[in-house]
Amino acid sequence: MLPVAPTLTCAVYARRVDTYTPAEITERLGALRAEHRALDDRITHMAANGSDDLESKRLKRHRLQLKDCISRLESLQIPDEPA
């Protein structure tokens, strides 16, 4: 059996999210947003060229996962209000 390379998924972000400092969250958000924009550009380019639909769907799914991760990290930046 071939070894599987570890992938960073939203579940990994959620498990480790409590260990992030605010600066690390901001840095990670920037990286995720840049990756999201790059995927968006690639998907747009593929749609214009009529490329592989299966690859396009895979990229769209990955882009949606990135968006979910971005939303989770953004919610961590909102300070808790005292009850």
N, C-alpha and C positions, 0 to 999 in steps of 0.2 A: 504494500500500500504506500502511495506517495505521501510525503508529509504535506500537510496543509499549512500554508502561510497564514499567520494570524492577521485578521482584518479588524479594523477599528469600526465598531458599529455603535449605534445609539445606546445599546445595552451596556457597552463598555463605558461610554461616557457617563451613563447614569450611575454606574457602580462607583466610579472614581470621582464623581462630581463634587462630593463633599470635601475632597482633599485639595481642590483647586483654590488658589488665591484669586482675589478679584482681578489682579493683573494677568494671571494665567487664563482666566475666563475670557477677558478682553482679547488677548492674543489668539486664543483658540477660535473665538468668534470670527476674527479677521481671516484666519486661515480657512475656516469652513465657508465663509461668505465668498472668498476668492475661488474656492473649489466649486461652489454652487454656480457662480457666474461663468466659470470655464465650461462646466457641463451644459449650462444653458446655451452658450455660444455654439458648442459642439452639436447639440441637439438641433438647434436652428439650422446650422450648416448642413447636417445630415438630411433634414426635412427638405431643404432647398434642392439638394442633389438627388433626392429619391433613394437614399441609401437603405441598407438593411433594416427592416422593421423590427426584427427581433433585438438587434443591437440598440436601436432607438428606445424600445420599451425597457431594456435593461438599464440604459442610462437615465431614463425618466424615473425609474424606481429608485435608483441610487440618489438622484437629485432630490427626490421626495424625502428619503432618509436623512439627507443632509439638512433639509429644511426643518425636519422634526428635531434634529440635534441642535440646530441653531435656536429654535424656539425654546427648547429646554434650558439651554445656557442663558438665553436672554431673560428667562423667568427667574434665574438665580441672581441676576443683577438688580432685581426689584427688591428693595428692602422690605422686610417683614414689618407690618404695622402692629403696634401693641394692641391687644384686645381690650 
